[in-house]
Amino acid sequence: MDTKLDPAWDDLPLMANTSHMLVKHYVLDLDVDFESRVIEGTIVLFFGDGNRFKIQEISSQETIQMESEKDCTFRTAEPCHVPKMDASTFSPRMGYNECAVCGKGDQDAFDNDGNHDNRECDSEISSSKYCCDTGNHGREDFLLVLDCCDLSVLKVEEVDMAAVPGLERFTKAPKLAATPEKLRRDIVRDLVALPADAWREQFDCYARCSQAPGCGELFFDTDSWSLQIRRTGAQTAADFPHAIRIWYKTKPEGQSVTWTSDQDGRPCVYTMGSPINNRALFPCQEPPVAMSTWQATVRAAASFVVLMSGENSAKPTPLREGCMSWHYYVTMPMPASTFTIAVGSWTEVKPKTSPSDELVTEYPLLPAKADFRYADTCSHVEYPCRFQDASAATQEIIPHRVFAPLCLEGACQEALLWLVPPCLSAAHSVLGTHPFSRLDILIVPANFPSLGMASPHIIFLSQSTLTGVSHLCGTRLCHEIAHAWFGLAIGARDWTEEWLSEGFATHLEDVFWAEAQQLPPHKALEQQELRACLRWHRLQDELRNSPEEMQVLRPNKEDTGHVSSSGASVVKHGLNPEKGFMQVHYLKGYFLLRFLARTLGKETYFSFLRKFVHLFHGQLILSQDFLQMLLESIPENKRLGLTVENVIRDWLECSGIPKALQEEQEAEDCKRSGLARRVGSEVEKWIRLNRRPRKRKRGKQEAAFEKLSPDQIVLLLDCLLEQKALSPQTLQRLQQTYHLQEQDAEVTVEQVRHRWCELVIKHKYTRAYEQVARFLQEDQAMGIYLYGELMVGEDARQQQLAHRCFELVKEHMDRASAQVVSEMLF
């Protein structure tokens, strides 16, 4: 299908026609094969009505869907013979459904502690008795479009919902008064509409229906970005099947998952936050408005652990020798882009003093039959919401586990494990109820392209966070925990408004971390002002080195949140490989929220924020939703002239530094906190030292330097980077004073090492080049920028260093990082 999209654009197309049909639930049944680097199996999609948001046209994109349909040639699956299973042999390529969840009639498929019991049996899929030919039977048929990329789709069929016994208990569909087609649609309609307190029965029905036989193959076709499906005679979305099964397999080169090795050299695969999200993992509706629940059964060799976005702490079920099955589910509707999976030889990290096999720290789970109507009615679609549960509201620390490769177990025990409870407790004290009932934390492989990533019920952390004292690990953990509220429970309706996720998480990480450390108010303020200084330096540097169009937090301006009549749209700059390494939406978003909190008063701001979370959790928002509620909650005489319009104009829709921020920073230069002032004094000492002649006069006293915290050292090195020249003697003294050459020194966290490497490169301090090489190889999440620095000076030795390091790590780098570095080097 010709999508009429210019391939030179760096915008990401979202092709799903969500205005007509919305996926309400996914059931995935998958096998992971490390030998072929393929995930294969089936996905069953259960549909409801289209997007409830008001549809507004995008002038440049409104005809994407119509134009794309004109020249489609549809096909059914090529002859697809489903092999019979041999119970004695496990092969992920044999029969996608060989270990299917059995239909259990009235029996609840979920045990009392919220864990699926994983009971499975061998089952064969019946071949469809309705065989379609390969002709295109009329272009007037409704076209279902799903986002899909780098997948081999083998077969698409309607699921015969009417063949599943026992559904009449939960549905109103009259069997005698409907055609078979309408009966099947009515069953799905009633199933997806079951109330929240019947979620266990609903998910059991989903599982049983996903194993029902097919009742007719559907025509389908694929292009670079989508999967299009037709059913002959279904001329509207209302006539289209509302439960379909897709047989497919991923490709090794698919961009949604990364096949690599962990730090122990063992194979693993995980979703790494690709720009194309999950469309190369399973066919789905990518637009954020397509919020759905899911359940997934994943089989892998017995030596692997499967972690996933799921409310339950899944326990593996042995299927046969050498094979295990894992089952996860999510009852809170979420965009498909938030689905995350990681399969590897992970070790659960336990405290050194505890032999227990239970969770790292035991905290009470929610009762199985919680009263979800305890509090005021929520504004989101109905689901079993923790904000409606009294016990969840008082649960400061949710159950959590930490996983890592075996070689990092000790580092996790020292740097991470003990930090999780205070950070979770701090978040609860600031924002209230945790949106998710449990949390897994995984230390991901070295090629992970950032310091962390949050998904429902699971956080990925880079190994770089484990180096040095608790400072980096704690702040990054707080940042990812903050995403449970902003980014997950409350999402951006338009993905170009990333600041609604990253700006909030960056602002809240300081507040959470100060609370976790139990700092007194004046100490917390000093720490936060020091970090504001650091971010101010970083923002200025970022804006100097990025194109203006990439500096705008709301690039679609008045078109933000608009989609075409079909629901298709594009994410501006979504495919630009450099965008993933930019910090503008983190930093400008942070400074906007800091400005609002300081302008309105800390108590007023955070009191409002708790109310905002309670009102908007489980929903998607635009910038104006937040700003309007914030300003309306404040008396007009205390708004200090702030309006939604001028905040959007001055902060969100302009490039460069907002005028209010520039004025604020100029005023603060004269009254920095004690921590920042101390750094200024130390900078002056180093500048004086650097100006002295190489041979010091006899009797001249050596400069005495104060001990600094990691953040203070980063700020010091930032300031010294502004100096035109630093002598080798000065750099050597710096290295000795702050132990910059010692990878595991107490203060040598990754930001410090990164700034030190920048100084080494800028001043061509050859004695420390091997430290730069080590950083590039071991800290890929933070080293991308340094390749550019090594190349821009056109120094032959530095360029050789860049090429040598890239050759050593490029095979293990994620694709986006490798592309950016390759463009720098070649």
Buried (B, 14 or more C-beta within 10 A) or exposed (E): BEBEBEEEBBBBBBBBBBBBBBBBBBBBBBBBBBEEBBBBBBBBBBBBBBBEBEBEEBEEBBBBBEBBBEEBEBBBBEEEEBEEBEEEEBBBEBBBBBBBBBBBEEEEBBBEEBBBBBBBEBBEBEEBEEEBEEEBBEEEBBBBBBBBBBBEBBBBBBBBBBBBEBBEEBBEBEEEEBEEBBBBBBBBBBBBBBEBBEBBBBBBBBBBBBBBBBBBBBBBBBBBBBBBBBBBEBEEBEBBBBBBBBBBBBBEEBBBBBBBBBBBEBBBBBBBBBBBBBBBBBBBBBBBBBBBBBBBBBBBBEEBBBBBBBBBBBEBBEBBEEBBBBBBBBBBBBBBBBBBBBBBBBBBBBEEEEEEEEBBBEBEBBEEEBEBEBBEEBEBBBBBBBBBBEBBBEBBBBBBBBBBBBEBBEBBBBBBBBBBBBBBBBBBEBBBBBBBBBBBBBBBBBBBBBBBBBBBBBBBBBBBBBBBBBBBBBBBBBBBBBBBBBBBBBBBBBBBBBBBBBBBBBBBBBBBBBBBBEBEEEBBBBBBBBBBBBBBBBBBBBBEEBEEEBBBBBBBEEBBBBBBBBBBBBBBBBBBBBBBBBBBBBBBBBBBBBBBBEBBEEEBBBEBBBBBBBBBBBBBBBBBBBBEBBBEBBEEEEBEEBEBEEBBBBBBBBBEBBEBBEEBBEEBEEEBBEBBEBBBEBBEBBBEBBEBEEEEEEEEEEEEBEEBBBBBBBBBBBBBBEBEEBBBEBBBBBBEBBBBBBBEBEBBBBBBBBBBBBBBBBBEBEEBBEBBBBBBBBBBBBBBBBBBBBBEEEBEEBBEBBBEBBEEBBEBBBBBBBEBBBEBBE
